[in-house]
Amino acid sequence: MGDFAEAVRERVRRAREAVAAAHEAGDVYAVTEAREELDDALRMARDLGVDPGAGPEDEHEDPR
């Protein structure tokens, strides 16, 4: 699962960057869209048993 797991981690990384950029820009709509993508990417990682790496949003979520 090496390449696939890395692709999932990359999706999470890009989504985290998009959330941060949207926050920095003060764009509420973009934050909402980016957050939804991040939630989907984290859900996929969890469902597939891929460790997405630690991030600020993981502090309030059950990693299982």
C-alpha positions in Angstrom: 0.0 0.0 0.0 3.1 2.3 -0.1 2.3 4.5 -3.1 -1.4 4.5 -2.3 -0.8 5.4 1.3 1.5 8.2 0.2 -1.1 9.6 -2.2 -3.6 9.6 0.7 -1.1 11.5 2.9 -0.5 14.0 0.1 -4.2 14.6 -0.3 -4.4 15.3 3.5 -1.3 17.6 3.3 -2.8 19.6 0.4 -6.1 19.9 2.1 -4.4 21.2 5.3 -2.5 23.8 3.3 -5.8 24.9 1.6 -7.5 25.3 5.0 -4.5 27.4 6.3 -4.4 29.5 3.1 -8.2 30.2 3.2 -8.0 31.2 6.9 -5.0 33.5 6.1 -7.0 35.1 3.3 -10.1 35.5 5.5 -12.3 33.8 2.9 -15.0 32.1 4.9 -16.4 30.2 1.9 -13.0 28.9 0.9 -12.4 27.8 4.5 -15.7 25.8 4.4 -14.8 24.2 1.1 -11.2 23.4 2.2 -12.4 22.0 5.5 -14.8 19.7 3.8 -12.0 18.4 1.6 -9.8 17.9 4.6 -12.6 16.0 6.5 -13.1 13.7 3.5 -9.3 13.1 3.2 -9.0 12.3 6.9 -12.0 10.1 6.8 -10.5 8.2 3.8 -7.2 7.8 5.6 -8.9 6.5 8.7 -11.1 4.1 6.8 -8.0 2.7 5.0 -5.8 2.5 8.0 -3.4 5.2 6.7 -1.8 7.4 9.3 -2.2 10.9 7.8 0.2 12.5 10.2 -0.5 14.8 13.1 -2.3 18.1 12.4 -4.1 20.7 14.5 -7.5 19.3 13.5 -6.6 15.8 14.7 -6.5 17.1 18.3 -10.3 16.9 18.6 -10.9 13.8 16.5 -10.8 10.2 17.4 -8.0 8.7 15.2 -9.8 5.4 14.9 
